[in-house]
């Protein structure tokens, strides 16, 4: 029978602290006991015991009561260089989004020096020039760019600093990335079966300029395949702010009201549904609504929202694999996809009588 090795929690914390001091996660001094206990999910006494052991081994020096312990690497202990990764968010509000936090936690557990950039793509106007100036002023060895436009991701693809496109318009670009693969033909086919022809997709402007992204073009192609002549009505450049969205919706319903909307993300979906409900337009009685991305907030809705859902775990693992390869000095530009499935839900139905 093979011998099993069991280590105490203090042993595990000692190893994690050693690794962090060697790879540069901590420099100068260790964080306080409370912060370390929260990070490792252990008691204060366990952290204290681990730090006592490291002090005895010569890794830590105390400068007195109430002061942080100084890091002093023993002779011969070489410090490894830590890859500094910055996550460039789409909008600042995304700093609390589940998927971005999962990526941050996964990379942190793997020992990378990871954090969110101080500005978002929206703060920088999705402008490659402003992005370039911001990147030049930010200390980072690699970037994760969330939902970047084709122009922004093209700029990153030409830089010596490695970059990973998390979602965004990256088709045909030599940049590593991962996203969900959604099939717009599934939704269009179902809506057409229910009698819909005035179908409008609401998406962000950067996915339309200079030309529709892969998913948006697939939507137009699907409409054409069903004999619907497409134009700006079906894929409008409505703007980029809540005010512009509301100004777009009211005239639309006065002249050629859509019978169905395909909406790119939960915040837009909630804004559209709320705007229409205040005017007595209810889904699915008066209009069908589809959100192209599942969200925990939408799971509370009644009726259930029609949406796409996918497993984010393969995308998270792909990012970790990319980071490890970059840390080894390897050039990784592979793009992968997590297959999404359409959940019909209860927010779509037949075209209302007379429409």
N, C-alpha and C positions, 0 to 999 in steps of 0.2 A: 504493500500500500504506500502511495506517495505521501510524503510529509506535507501537512498544510501549514502555511505561515499566517498567523493572525497578528495584525498590528493594532495597537491602541489608537484612539483618536489623537492623543498627543503625538504619537509617532507620525501619524499622517500629516498633522499640522507642521511638524518639524520639517518633513520632506517638502511640503508645499512652500514653506517659508524659504528653505534653502534654494529651491528652484527659482522662486521669485527674485531672490537676491542675486543669483547667478545670471539670470536672463535679463536683469535690468528693470524688472517690474517695480522694484523698490530700490531707491538710491538715497544715500545720505542717512536716512533713518526710517525705521518701521512705522507704519500707522499706529494709532492707539489701540489698546486692548479691545475696546468695544467694537471698533470698526472691523478688526480682524475676526472677532467672534461672529459678527454678522455675516462676514464674507464666507467663512468656512462652515457656518451653521453649527458651532460648538459653543460650550460655556466659556465664560471669562477665565475660570480656573484652568481649563484645558489650554487656552492660549498662553496663560502665564507660565504653565509648566513647560510648554514648548519653547518659550523665549528663555527660560532659565537654562534649559539644556543647550540652546544655541550660544548663550553667553558663556557657559562652562567650556564649550568647544572653541570659543574665541571668535564667533561670528558676530556677536553683539557686545556693545559696551554701554554701561549705564552711566549717564551724566548726572544722576541724582534723582530723588523722589519727584514724581510728577512730570518728569521729562521723558521724551521719546528715546528709545534705545538706538544708539548709533550703529550703523552697519560697518563692520570691518572684516573684509574677506580674508580668510586665512591664507598664508603663503601657499602659492601653487593652485589656488582656486581661480580659474580663469572665468571672467564674466562673459557670457555669450551676448551677442548683439540681439536685441529684441526688435522685431518688425513693428514699426509704428503704423497703424492702420487708422485712417479717418473715414467716417461714414458721412457722406454728403447727402443729406435728406432732401426730399422733394419740397416739403414745407416744414416750418418749425414745429407745427403741431404734431408731426409724425414722430417726434421724439418719444412719445408715449405709446406708439403703435406696437402691437404685440409682435409682429414679424421683425421689425427693426430691433426691438429689445431682445428677441431670441437670438438674432445674429450677434449682437453685442455680447451677450452672455456666453454663447458658444465660443467665440474667439477669445474672450477673457479667460475662460476655463482652460483653453489650449495654451495659455501663456503669452498671448500677443498683447501689445500695448495698444488697446483699441479705445476709441471714443468718437463722439459725434463732433462734426465740424461746427464752428461757431456760427456759420451762416448756412442757409439753405439755398437750393437752386432758385426758389422764388425770390429770396432776398437778393440774389444776384441777377434777377431778371431773365434767367435761363439764357444768359448772354455769354458765349464762349470767351469773349475778351475779358469780361469781368471775372469769369470763372478762372481764367488763366492767371490774372493778377492775384486772386485770392489764394489759389494753389501755391503760387510762388512765395507767398508770405506765410504759409502754414507748414510747420514741421511734420512731414509725413513721408513714409517710405512706400505706401500703397494706399489706394482709394477704393471705396465702395460707393458707387454713384447710384442713387435711388431714383428710378423713373425719369432718367435723363432724356432730353430731346435728341434727335439724330445729330444736330450740329454739336451739341455738348459732348456726346459720346464719341463722335468722330474726332473731336479735338483730343479727348483723353486717349483715344486709340493711337494717336501720333506721338504721344509723349513717352520719354524714357521711364517715367514712374509707372509701375503697373496699376491697372484699374480693372474693376469688376462692375459690370452693369447689372444691377438688381432691378429687373423689369426694365422699362424704358424702350426707346426706339433704336434697336441695335442690329436689326436684320441686315446682313451684308457687310457689317463692320468687323474689322479684325480686333475684337475686344472680347475678353472673357465675360460670361454672363449667364444668367438663368432667370426664368420666368415661368408663368403658367401658360399652357397651350389651350386656348379656348377656341371653339369652332362656332363662328357666328351663323353658319348655315343651319345649324340645329335649331337655333332660336327663330331665325327668319322662316324656316320651313313650318315650324309650329304656329307662328303667328299668321302666316298665309293660310294654313289649314283652318284657322279660326275666322278667316274672312278679312284680315288686315291687309291694307295696301299703303296707307299713309303711316309709315313707320319711320320714326326719327331716332337717330343715335346722337346722344349728347356725350361728348368726350372733350378732353382738354385740347387747347389750341395747338400745343406743341406736337400733338399726334397727327395734326392735319397739315402742318406747314414744314417744309415746302411741298410735301405731298402726303396723302393719307398713309399711316403706318399699316403694317401687314394685316392686323385685325380689322381695322377700319375699311381697308380696301376689300377685304373678304366680305364684309357686310354689304358693300355696294355691289360686288359681284354676285352675291346671293340674291339680292333684290332683282338685278338684271336677269338672272337665271329664271326668275318667276314672272318675267314679263313686265316688271316695274321699271319705267324709265327714271333713272336717278339724276339728282342734281343737288344744289346747296340746301334744298329743303330737307333732304334726308340726312345730311351730314353737315350741319351748320357750324360756322365759326361764330359762336355766340358771345365770346369774350372770355374773361378769366376771373371775374370777381362775382360775389353773390349779387351785387346790384345789377350787373350786366345780365346775369342769368334771369332775374325777375323781370327786367325790362324786355328781355327776349320772349318770355313765355306768354304774356298777356296779348300782344298783337297776334301771335301765332294762333291762339284759340279764337280770335275774332274773325279770322279770314279762312284759313284751311286747317282746322283743328286736327292734330294727329289722333289716330285711334290707338297707337302704341308707341312707347318710348323704350329704347335700350339705353341704359345710363351707366357710365363707365365705372363709378365708384360709390361707396356708401354715402359719403357726405353730400354728393350731388343728388343721389337718389332721395335722401331724406328731405333735402331742400325742395326738390321738384314735387314730391308727394305732398309736402306741407303746403306749398304754394297753391297747388291745384285743389287740395281739400278745403282751403279757406274760401275758395270760389265755388264750392259745391261739386267739384269734379272728383269722383271717388273711383279708386281701382278695386276690383275690375269692372264695376258697373258701367262706368263712363269711358274709361281708358285702361289699357293694359300697360303694366310697368314691369320692366326687367332690370335688375341690378347685375352688372357683369362681374361682381366680386362679392363673395360671402363675407359676412362680418358678424361678430358676436352680438352687436347691438341689434342687428336685423333679426336675430333668432327670437327676440321677444315680440316681434310683430304678429298681429293677427288681422288678416290672413298671412300665412307664411309667404315670404317674399320669393319670387322667382329669381334665381341667381345661378352663377357658376360657383363651384367650390372645388378646391384642390388641396393636396397634402403639401404643406410647406417644408416638411422635414427633408425631402431630397434636395430642395433648394438650399437649405441651411447647411447640409452636408457638403454640397458642391462648393459653397463659399469657403468652408473650412479647408477642403482639399486644395482649393486655389491658393489660400493663404499659406499653407504649408509648402506648396511648390515654389511660391514666390520667395519664401524665407530661405529656400535651398538654392536660390538663384536661377530657377527654371522659368522659362517663358510659357505661360499657360493661357491660351486664348480660346479655349473650347466653350461653346454655348450649349446649354442643356435646358430641358423643359420638364415641368411637372404637368401631367395631363389633367385637365379640368373636366368635370361632368356637369351637365345642366340639370338643375333641380327646378321642375316646373312651378311648384308653389301655387299660391292662390291669388296672385296679383295679376294674372293674365286670364282672359276669357274671350268669348265671341265679340265681334264688333257690335256695338249697341245698335238697336233698330233705328233706322233713319240716318245712319252715318255711312 
